[in-house]
Amino acid sequence: MSRKSEAVQHFNEGFNCCKAVVSAFAADIAIDEKTRTCMMTPYRALLGSPQGLCGVVAGGVRIIELSEKNKSRAMALVGEFKQRFLDKYKTVACCDLLGCDLSTYEGTFKEIEENLCATHCVRYVEDVVDMLEELLSLKPLEITPN
């Protein structure tokens, strides 16, 4: 199974978007389920708040941090990753990507009523896995620092 398929499967099984992205790379960085769950819990506080960071972006950054041992290269990869996401979606804020504020009753109701996570977030999960696979395979000189 491809990483993208695995991430989407986990997302559809109820993993949040951050954990779905991380789960697709877990075998490569030797993270067990318990550690993965503990590691992703703090990111949940960021999700859905008015200025909240999209969970797939948080998961992507975490994978880069855990995959790349060279701090300077990791920083360059995170910058490139963020820029690619911004180039495609113009924002990294969950509420902007979904078009509603999940920290409010109205926003949560809209998300549920319109099934926004299923129709939007799955695409973000897929795209971030693709971005990470490409970025993590780059040679050091192919990374353009921001």
C-alpha positions as CSV (number, residue, x, y, z in Angstrom):
1,M,0.0,0.0,0.0
2,S,1.3,3.5,-0.9
3,R,1.9,6.0,1.9
4,K,-0.9,8.2,0.4
5,S,-3.4,5.3,0.5
6,E,-2.4,4.4,4.0
7,A,-2.8,8.0,5.2
8,V,-6.2,8.3,3.5
9,Q,-7.3,4.9,5.0
10,H,-6.3,6.0,8.5
11,F,-8.1,9.4,8.0
12,N,-11.2,7.6,6.8
13,E,-11.0,5.3,9.9
14,G,-11.1,8.3,12.2
15,F,-7.6,9.5,12.6
16,N,-7.3,13.2,12.7
17,C,-5.6,14.8,9.7
18,C,-2.3,15.3,11.6
19,K,-2.1,11.7,12.8
20,A,-3.1,10.4,9.4
21,V,-0.1,12.1,7.8
22,V,2.3,11.0,10.5
23,S,1.0,7.4,10.3
24,A,1.9,7.1,6.7
25,F,5.6,7.7,7.5
26,A,5.7,6.0,11.0
27,A,7.4,2.9,9.7
28,D,10.2,4.9,8.2
29,I,11.0,6.7,11.4
30,A,10.2,3.8,13.8
31,I,7.3,5.4,15.7
32,D,4.9,3.0,17.4
33,E,1.2,3.7,17.8
34,K,1.4,4.9,21.5
35,T,4.2,7.3,20.8
36,R,2.5,8.6,17.6
37,T,-0.7,9.3,19.6
38,C,1.2,11.1,22.4
39,M,3.3,13.0,19.9
40,M,0.3,14.3,18.0
41,T,-2.0,15.2,21.0
42,P,-0.5,18.7,21.5
43,Y,-1.3,19.6,17.9
44,R,-5.0,19.0,18.4
45,A,-5.1,22.2,20.5
46,L,-4.0,24.1,17.4
47,L,-6.6,22.6,15.1
48,G,-9.9,24.4,14.4
49,S,-9.1,27.6,16.4
50,P,-9.6,30.9,14.5
51,Q,-5.9,31.1,13.6
52,G,-5.2,27.4,14.0
53,L,-2.6,25.6,12.0
54,C,-4.0,23.0,9.6
55,G,-3.3,19.5,11.1
56,V,-1.8,18.1,7.8
57,V,0.7,21.0,7.9
58,A,1.6,20.2,11.5
59,G,2.0,16.6,10.7
60,G,4.2,17.4,7.7
61,V,6.5,19.5,9.8
62,R,6.7,16.8,12.4
63,I,7.7,14.2,9.8
64,I,10.4,16.4,8.5
65,E,11.7,17.1,12.0
66,L,11.8,13.4,12.7
67,S,13.2,12.3,9.4
68,E,16.0,14.8,8.9
69,K,18.9,14.6,11.4
70,N,20.7,17.7,10.0
71,K,19.0,20.8,11.7
72,S,19.8,23.2,8.9
73,R,18.5,20.8,6.2
74,A,15.4,20.2,8.3
75,M,14.8,24.0,8.6
76,A,15.2,24.4,4.8
77,L,12.8,21.4,4.2
78,V,10.2,22.9,6.5
79,G,10.4,26.2,4.7
80,E,10.1,24.6,1.3
81,F,7.2,22.4,2.5
82,K,5.3,25.4,3.9
83,Q,5.9,27.4,0.7
84,R,4.6,24.6,-1.4
85,F,1.5,24.3,0.7
86,L,1.0,28.1,0.5
87,D,1.6,28.1,-3.2
88,K,-1.2,25.5,-3.6
89,Y,-3.7,26.6,-1.0
90,K,-2.8,30.2,-0.1
91,T,-3.1,29.6,3.7
92,V,-2.0,27.1,6.4
93,A,-5.0,28.0,8.7
94,C,-7.5,25.3,9.3
95,C,-10.5,27.7,9.4
96,D,-9.6,29.2,6.1
97,L,-9.0,25.9,4.4
98,L,-12.4,24.6,5.6
99,G,-14.2,27.9,5.3
100,C,-15.4,27.7,8.9
101,D,-14.2,28.2,12.5
102,L,-14.3,24.8,14.3
103,S,-13.9,26.5,17.6
104,T,-17.5,27.8,17.4
105,Y,-20.8,26.0,17.5
106,E,-21.8,27.5,14.1
107,G,-18.5,26.4,12.5
108,T,-18.7,22.9,13.9
109,F,-22.3,22.6,12.7
110,K,-21.3,23.8,9.2
111,E,-18.5,21.3,9.1
112,I,-20.8,18.4,10.1
113,E,-23.7,19.5,7.9
114,E,-21.5,20.0,4.8
115,N,-19.1,17.1,5.6
116,L,-16.2,19.5,5.0
117,C,-13.5,17.3,6.5
118,A,-14.4,14.4,4.2
119,T,-14.6,16.6,1.2
120,H,-11.7,18.9,1.9
121,C,-9.2,17.4,4.4
122,V,-8.7,14.1,2.6
123,R,-7.3,16.1,-0.4
124,Y,-5.0,18.0,2.0
125,V,-3.8,14.7,3.5
126,E,-3.1,13.3,0.0
127,D,-1.2,16.4,-1.2
128,V,0.9,16.7,2.0
129,V,2.0,13.0,1.7
130,D,3.0,13.7,-1.9
131,M,4.9,16.8,-0.9
132,L,6.7,15.0,1.9
133,E,7.7,12.1,-0.3
134,E,9.1,14.5,-2.9
135,L,10.9,16.8,-0.4
136,L,12.4,14.0,1.7
137,S,13.9,12.4,-1.4
138,L,15.7,15.6,-2.5
139,K,19.4,15.8,-2.4
140,P,20.8,18.6,-0.1
141,L,21.7,20.9,-3.0
142,E,18.2,20.7,-4.5
143,I,16.7,22.5,-1.5
144,T,16.2,26.2,-1.9
145,P,16.3,28.0,1.5
146,N,13.6,30.7,1.9
